[in-house]
Amino acid sequence: MRGRIEREGDVVRLALLGEFDMAAAGDFAATLADIEATRPRAIVMDLAGLSFMDSTGLHALLGAHERAVGSHVFAVLDGTGPAHRVLVLAGVAALLMVIGELSEIPADASC
């Protein structure tokens, strides 16, 4: 898996590409820790470039969501594709903030 980081002011968009599985978990955790250390207002995950995501990816996203509470907004861009199907089928999409575009990010980091 690869990631592409884009910054728009105090919002960081992390676009993931490839397969989000056990082999990618360590790299994801390290990349996310680097992003979190910059104290952004929001981290937005773009999963459209993922061709596969298993339970390891789901667990990593839920962990990122939990760490964000009270610190920053954590959101996932709405979309289609394998990763989004996994989010919906596993019921995880209902637990995460899913947005259609960056302008929907709330100003309050406690979300």
C-alpha positions in Angstrom: 0.0 0.0 0.0 1.1 3.6 -0.7 -0.2 6.8 0.6 -0.4 10.3 -0.8 -0.6 13.2 1.7 -2.3 16.5 0.7 -2.5 19.5 3.0 -5.2 22.2 2.7 -4.5 24.6 5.5 -5.1 22.6 8.7 -6.8 19.7 7.0 -4.7 16.7 5.9 -6.1 14.3 3.3 -4.5 10.9 3.2 -5.2 9.0 -0.1 -4.4 5.3 0.2 -3.5 3.2 -2.9 -3.2 -0.5 -3.2 -4.1 -3.1 -0.6 -4.8 -2.3 3.1 -4.0 -5.5 4.9 -1.7 -6.8 7.6 1.4 -6.1 5.5 0.4 -2.4 5.3 -0.7 -1.9 8.9 2.8 -0.8 10.2 3.3 1.7 7.4 -0.2 3.1 7.9 0.4 3.5 11.6 3.7 5.3 11.1 2.3 7.6 8.5 -0.7 8.4 10.6 1.5 9.1 13.7 3.6 11.5 11.6 0.4 13.3 10.5 -1.1 13.4 14.0 2.1 14.9 15.3 1.5 18.0 13.1 -1.7 18.5 15.1 -4.1 19.1 12.1 -7.7 20.2 12.7 -8.8 17.2 10.6 -7.5 14.1 9.0 -9.6 12.9 6.0 -9.1 9.4 4.6 -9.6 8.9 0.9 -10.0 5.1 0.3 -11.0 5.3 -3.4 -7.6 4.1 -4.5 -7.7 0.9 -2.5 -8.2 -2.3 -4.4 -8.6 -4.4 -1.2 -9.1 -3.9 2.5 -9.4 -6.6 5.2 -10.2 -6.5 8.9 -6.7 -5.2 9.6 -7.6 -2.0 7.7 -10.9 -1.7 9.4 -9.3 -2.0 12.8 -6.7 0.6 11.9 -9.4 3.1 10.8 -11.4 2.5 13.9 -8.2 3.0 16.0 -7.5 6.3 14.2 -11.1 7.4 14.8 -10.8 6.6 18.5 -7.4 8.5 18.9 -8.9 11.6 17.2 -11.7 12.1 19.8 -11.0 15.5 21.5 -8.0 16.2 19.4 -9.0 16.5 15.7 -11.7 15.5 13.3 -11.3 12.1 11.6 -13.4 11.5 8.5 -13.6 9.2 5.5 -14.5 10.5 2.1 -17.6 8.8 0.8 -17.1 6.8 -2.4 -17.4 3.5 -4.1 -15.0 0.6 -4.5 -13.8 -2.4 -2.5 -12.8 -0.5 0.6 -16.1 1.4 0.8 -18.1 -1.9 0.4 -16.1 -3.4 3.3 -16.9 -0.4 5.5 -20.6 -0.7 4.8 -20.9 -4.4 5.0 -18.9 -4.5 8.3 -21.1 -1.7 9.7 -18.0 0.5 10.3 -19.3 3.3 8.0 -22.0 4.0 10.6 -19.3 4.5 13.3 -17.1 6.9 11.3 -17.8 10.4 10.0 -18.3 9.9 6.2 -18.2 13.1 4.2 -18.8 13.9 0.5 -16.2 16.7 0.4 -13.8 18.6 2.6 -16.1 21.5 3.0 -18.3 19.3 5.2 -15.7 19.0 7.9 -17.0 20.5 11.2 -15.0 23.2 12.8 -15.2 21.5 16.2 -12.4 18.9 16.7 -14.5 17.1 19.4 -16.5 15.4 16.7 
